[in-house]
Amino acid sequence: MPVIVRDINWEETDANLVLHIPMKGAKANKLDVLSSDQYLKVSFPPFFYEVFLYDLIDDDKSKIIVQNGFVEVTLTKQIPRKWNQLAHVQSDDKELMKNLREEALNQIALKQKQRIEANSSLLNTNKREAVREQMKLDEVERSRIDMIKKNERDKASEEMKQFEENQKIQRQLAIHNHIKSNETQSHETIQENEKKKPIFEENTSTNSLPESKVNAPLRETGRIAVNFTSRVFPTPLRESQTDIEEQWLRQQMESRQASTDLQLDLSDNEKDIDYLKSKANQFFQQGNFQSAIGVYNHAIRVFPKMAILYLNRGACHFQVRNMMKCVEDCSRALELLDPPVPDNLIQRIKAHVRRGTAFCELELYAEGLLDYEAALKLSPDDEKIKEDAQRIRNFLERNQDFS
């Protein structure tokens, strides 16, 4: 049952009113205060104190302090003057006090609602401002990334243009040297023929004239400089293969260009293809095939057009018995190893053998034999491939006879 506190002390000045309410041993965390411009209620169960004030106060400026077992309430008067009494002059009129209490509670509820709405509006405004600021930051970051991408594209385009110019110069130089070599050979042939002519020729003409002596000057000696055209491939240059070889070289150059969408936040090692291949090979040699696959996954995301990465990852999948992944990686490697040139011959052989072996592990022997035969066409003198291909043929023939 609630207990009314009556032993309070209060004091006033022209501007303020101070009440000292004993808490009767109650805890401060149970304190609850309701106040309006003419009503005050302080409760700390089971005790409470309620008063209808003599005059109006400014509720927004009220202050409450809990110390030394007392609740100290400081109220600011709307009109500065002495009251000389605390309670309303008609505080004994219960009906009037009931109406005043209802009005005060309604006023408190309305003020609380307005405060919640204001806080909510402020929170929404702050959120909108935060979103707007974040959008500005995102736009700045997007512009920065777009600029980096553009610079990388321009750089790659410039490198490709320079590469094509160098190839053009080398072709022109090779043609020039070829023509110059032919001219030199023709000149030497003429000199040789002149040397083979007889010194004295028989003259059958009846009206021959006396032979006149001719003193021809000696030819000056000279030196011919020969420059050999630089060549990437081990085979001799063939004009029919020039376009294919240049296409392969362009593809190799493009494959070493890291993807600009991924390399922005990567360290130097994370976008260094030689470092990545070395790290993956180290894991492979240690038998840590899953770690090697992880490194190759990252390398392929950064360099998605490099065939050797797919070929090596296929070997890792084979070691962990993931044959379908091995087939997929070898197939992708063969796609990237087009056009076929001598420089990628070994990789094509490995891709066919590795995929053929994976097909056989999957008991798809006919498909595996096709890959071994393709590898045998590329390397007809490889005895190991011959033996494996013949073994698969024998197996297929035995099973066909049995069925």
C-alpha positions in Angstrom: 0.0 0.0 0.0 1.5 3.4 -1.0 2.6 5.6 2.0 2.4 9.4 1.7 5.5 11.3 2.8 4.6 14.4 4.7 7.8 15.4 6.6 9.4 17.5 3.9 11.3 20.8 4.0 11.1 23.5 1.5 12.6 27.0 0.9 12.2 29.7 -1.7 13.6 32.7 -3.4 12.0 35.1 -5.7 13.1 32.9 -8.7 13.3 29.4 -7.3 11.6 26.9 -5.0 13.7 24.0 -3.4 12.1 20.9 -1.8 14.0 18.4 0.4 12.1 15.0 0.4 13.4 12.2 2.6 13.7 8.8 0.7 13.0 6.7 3.8 15.7 4.2 2.9 14.4 3.6 -0.7 17.0 3.0 -3.5 17.6 5.8 -6.0 17.1 3.5 -9.0 13.5 3.2 -8.0 12.9 6.9 -8.0 10.2 8.2 -10.4 9.3 11.9 -10.9 6.3 13.5 -12.7 6.0 17.2 -13.0 4.0 19.8 -14.9 3.6 23.6 -14.6 1.6 23.2 -11.4 1.9 19.6 -10.3 4.7 17.5 -8.8 4.8 13.9 -7.8 7.9 12.1 -6.5 7.5 8.3 -5.9 10.0 5.7 -4.6 7.8 2.7 -3.7 6.2 2.2 -1.3 6.5 5.9 -0.6 5.4 8.9 -2.6 5.0 12.7 -2.3 2.4 14.7 -4.2 1.7 18.5 -4.3 -0.4 20.9 -6.3 1.7 24.0 -6.4 0.6 27.5 -5.4 1.5 29.1 -8.7 3.0 28.1 -12.1 6.6 26.9 -12.7 8.8 26.4 -15.7 8.9 22.6 -15.9 11.7 22.5 -18.5 14.1 24.2 -16.1 13.4 21.9 -13.1 16.4 20.0 -11.6 16.5 16.9 -9.4 19.4 15.8 -7.3 19.6 12.7 -5.1 22.1 12.9 -2.2 22.5 12.0 1.5 19.1 10.1 1.5 17.2 13.1 0.2 15.6 14.0 -3.1 16.4 17.7 -3.8 13.9 19.2 -6.3 14.7 22.7 -7.6 11.8 24.4 -9.4 11.9 27.7 -11.4 9.0 30.0 -11.0 7.4 31.5 -14.1 6.8 34.8 -12.3 9.6 35.7 -9.9 8.0 36.6 -6.6 7.6 35.2 -3.1 4.8 32.6 -2.6 5.0 32.3 1.2 3.2 28.9 0.8 3.9 25.7 -1.2 0.5 24.1 -1.9 -2.5 25.4 -3.9 -5.0 27.5 -2.0 -7.7 25.1 -2.8 -5.7 21.9 -2.1 -8.5 20.7 0.2 -11.0 20.6 -2.6 -10.7 16.9 -3.7 -12.8 17.3 -6.9 -10.7 20.3 -8.1 -7.5 18.5 -7.2 -8.7 15.4 -9.2 -9.3 17.6 -12.3 -5.9 19.3 -11.9 -4.2 15.9 -11.6 -5.9 14.6 -14.8 -4.9 17.8 -16.6 -1.3 17.5 -15.3 -1.0 13.9 -16.4 -2.4 14.7 -19.8 0.0 17.6 -20.1 2.9 15.3 -19.1 1.9 12.6 -21.6 1.6 15.1 -24.4 5.0 16.6 -23.6 6.5 13.1 -23.5 5.0 12.3 -26.9 6.3 15.6 -28.4 9.8 14.9 -26.9 9.8 11.4 -28.5 8.7 12.7 -31.8 11.3 15.5 -31.7 14.0 12.9 -30.9 12.8 10.6 -33.6 12.8 13.5 -36.1 16.3 14.5 -35.0 17.5 10.9 -35.3 16.0 10.6 -38.8 17.6 13.9 -39.8 21.0 12.7 -38.5 20.5 9.4 -40.4 19.7 11.2 -43.6 22.8 13.5 -43.1 24.9 10.4 -42.4 23.6 8.7 -45.5 24.2 11.8 -47.6 27.8 12.1 -46.3 28.4 8.4 -47.0 27.1 8.8 -50.5 29.5 11.7 -51.1 32.4 9.6 -49.8 31.3 6.7 -52.0 31.1 8.9 -55.0 34.6 10.2 -54.3 35.9 6.7 -53.8 34.1 5.6 -57.0 35.7 8.4 -59.0 39.1 7.5 -57.6 38.7 3.9 -58.6 37.4 4.8 -62.1 40.4 7.1 -62.5 42.8 4.3 -61.5 41.0 1.9 -63.9 41.2 4.4 -66.7 44.9 4.9 -66.1 45.5 1.2 -66.1 43.5 0.7 -69.3 45.5 3.6 -70.9 48.7 2.1 -69.7 47.8 -1.4 -71.1 46.7 0.1 -74.4 49.9 2.1 -74.7 52.0 -1.0 -74.0 50.0 -3.0 -76.6 50.5 -0.1 -79.1 54.2 0.0 -78.4 54.4 -3.8 -78.7 52.8 -3.7 -82.2 55.1 -0.8 -83.3 58.1 -2.9 -82.2 56.8 -5.9 -84.1 56.2 -3.8 -87.2 59.8 -2.3 -87.0 61.2 -5.8 -86.6 59.3 -7.1 -89.6 60.5 -4.1 -91.7 64.0 -4.6 -90.6 63.9 -8.3 -91.4 62.6 -7.5 -94.9 65.3 -4.9 -95.4 68.0 -7.3 -94.3 66.6 -10.0 -96.6 66.7 -7.7 -99.6 70.1 -6.4 -98.8 71.4 -10.0 -98.4 70.0 -10.9 -101.8 71.6 -7.8 -103.4 75.0 -8.8 -101.9 74.6 -12.4 -103.2 73.8 -11.1 -106.7 76.8 -8.8 -106.7 79.1 -11.7 -105.6 77.7 -13.9 -108.3 78.4 -11.3 -111.0 81.9 -10.9 -109.8 82.4 -14.7 -109.9 81.1 -14.9 -113.5 83.4 -12.2 -114.6 86.4 -14.1 -113.1 85.4 -17.2 -115.1 85.6 -15.5 -118.5 88.7 -16.3 -120.6 91.3 -13.6 -120.7 91.7 -13.9 -124.5 88.6 -14.6 -126.7 89.0 -15.9 -130.2 87.9 -13.3 -132.9 86.5 -15.0 -136.0 85.7 -11.7 -137.7 87.8 -11.0 -140.8 87.7 -7.2 -140.1 89.3 -7.5 -136.6 90.9 -4.4 -135.3 94.0 -4.2 -133.2 93.4 -5.0 -129.6 93.5 -1.9 -127.4 94.9 -2.0 -123.9 92.4 -1.0 -121.1 93.6 -0.1 -117.7 90.5 -0.6 -115.5 90.8 0.7 -111.9 90.7 -1.9 -109.0 87.4 -2.1 -107.0 87.5 -0.8 -103.5 87.1 -3.3 -100.7 84.1 -3.0 -98.4 82.4 -4.6 -95.4 78.8 -5.7 -95.2 77.1 -5.6 -91.7 74.5 -8.3 -91.1 71.9 -7.9 -88.3 69.9 -10.9 -87.3 66.2 -10.3 -86.4 65.4 -11.1 -82.7 63.0 -14.1 -82.4 61.1 -15.4 -79.4 60.2 -18.8 -80.8 62.8 -21.6 -81.3 61.7 -22.4 -84.8 62.7 -20.5 -88.0 60.6 -17.7 -89.1 57.8 -18.6 -91.5 55.7 -15.9 -93.1 52.6 -18.2 -93.0 53.0 -18.4 -89.2 53.7 -14.7 -88.5 50.1 -13.7 -87.8 49.5 -16.7 -85.5 52.7 -16.1 -83.6 52.0 -12.4 -83.1 48.5 -13.3 -81.9 50.0 -15.7 -79.3 52.5 -13.1 -78.1 49.7 -10.5 -77.7 47.6 -13.1 -75.7 50.6 -13.8 -73.5 51.2 -10.1 -72.9 47.5 -9.6 -72.1 47.5 -12.6 -69.7 50.2 -11.0 -67.6 48.1 -7.8 -67.2 46.4 -8.1 -63.7 42.7 -7.4 -63.6 42.2 -3.7 -62.7 39.0 -4.5 -60.7 40.9 -6.6 -58.2 44.4 -5.2 -58.0 43.5 -1.9 -56.3 43.7 -3.1 -52.7 46.3 -5.8 -53.2 49.9 -5.8 -52.0 52.8 -6.1 -54.4 53.2 -9.8 -53.7 49.5 -10.5 -54.1 49.6 -9.2 -57.7 53.1 -10.5 -58.6 52.5 -13.6 -60.9 56.0 -14.9 -60.4 55.7 -14.8 -56.6 52.2 -16.5 -56.7 53.4 -19.3 -58.9 56.5 -19.9 -56.8 54.4 -19.9 -53.6 51.9 -22.4 -55.1 54.7 -24.6 -56.4 56.2 -24.6 -53.0 52.9 -25.8 -51.4 52.6 -28.5 -54.2 56.0 -29.9 -53.5 55.3 -30.0 -49.8 52.1 -32.0 -50.5 49.9 -29.2 -49.2 47.6 -29.3 -52.2 44.6 -27.4 -50.7 46.9 -24.4 -50.0 48.3 -24.6 -53.5 44.7 -24.6 -54.9 43.9 -21.5 -52.7 47.0 -19.6 -54.1 46.0 -20.6 -57.7 42.4 -19.4 -57.1 43.7 -16.0 -56.1 46.2 -15.9 -59.0 43.4 -16.8 -61.5 41.2 -14.0 -60.1 44.0 -11.5 -60.7 45.3 -13.1 -64.0 42.3 -14.8 -65.5 43.8 -15.4 -69.0 47.0 -17.2 -68.0 46.8 -20.8 -69.1 49.6 -22.2 -66.9 47.6 -21.3 -63.8 44.7 -23.4 -64.9 47.0 -26.2 -65.9 48.8 -26.2 -62.5 45.6 -26.0 -60.6 44.3 -28.9 -62.5 47.3 -30.9 -61.3 46.4 -30.0 -57.7 42.8 -31.0 -58.2 44.0 -34.4 -59.6 46.1 -34.9 -56.4 43.0 -34.4 -54.2 41.0 -36.7 -56.4 38.7 -33.9 -57.7 38.7 -35.2 -61.2 35.8 -33.1 -62.6 37.6 -29.9 -61.5 40.8 -31.2 -63.1 39.0 -31.8 -66.4 37.5 -28.3 -66.3 40.8 -26.6 -65.6 42.6 -28.5 -68.4 39.8 -27.7 -70.8 40.1 -24.0 -69.9 43.9 -24.2 -70.3 43.5 -25.6 -73.8 41.2 -22.8 -74.7 43.8 -20.3 -73.7 46.6 -22.1 -75.4 45.1 -21.2 -78.8 46.5 -20.5 -81.4 48.9 -23.5 -81.3 52.5 -22.4 -81.7 55.8 -24.1 -80.8 56.1 -22.0 -77.7 53.0 -23.6 -76.1 53.5 -27.1 -77.4 54.7 -28.6 -74.1 51.7 -27.1 -72.2 49.2 -28.5 -74.8 50.7 -31.9 -74.4 50.5 -31.7 -70.6 46.9 -30.5 -70.8 45.8 -33.4 -73.0 47.6 -36.0 -71.0 46.3 -34.6 -67.7 42.7 -34.4 -68.9 42.9 -37.9 -70.5 44.2 -39.3 -67.2 41.3 -37.6 -65.3 38.8 -39.0 -67.7 40.2 -42.5 -67.2 39.9 -42.0 -63.4 36.3 -41.1 -64.0 36.0 -44.4 -66.0 35.4 -42.3 -69.2 38.0 -44.3 -71.1 36.8 -43.3 -74.6 37.2 -39.6 -73.8 40.5 -40.3 -72.2 41.8 -42.1 -75.3 40.9 -39.1 -77.5 43.1 -36.8 -75.3 46.0 -39.3 -75.4 45.8 -39.6 -79.1 45.8 -35.8 -79.4 48.9 -35.7 -77.2 50.5 -38.4 -79.3 49.9 -36.3 -82.5 51.8 -33.4 -80.8 54.6 -35.7 -79.6 54.7 -38.8 -81.7 58.1 -40.0 -80.3 57.0 -40.0 -76.7 57.1 -43.7 -75.7 55.3 -43.1 -72.4 52.3 -41.6 -74.1 52.3 -44.4 -76.6 52.3 -47.1 -73.9 49.5 -45.4 -72.0 47.4 -44.9 -75.1 47.9 -48.5 -76.1 46.9 -49.7 -72.6 43.6 -47.7 -72.8 42.9 -49.2 -76.3 43.5 -52.7 -75.0 41.2 -52.1 -72.0 38.4 -50.8 -74.3 38.8 -53.7 -76.7 38.6 -56.3 -73.8 35.5 -54.7 -72.4 33.9 -54.4 -75.8 34.5 -58.1 -76.5 33.2 -59.0 -73.1 30.0 -57.0 -73.6 
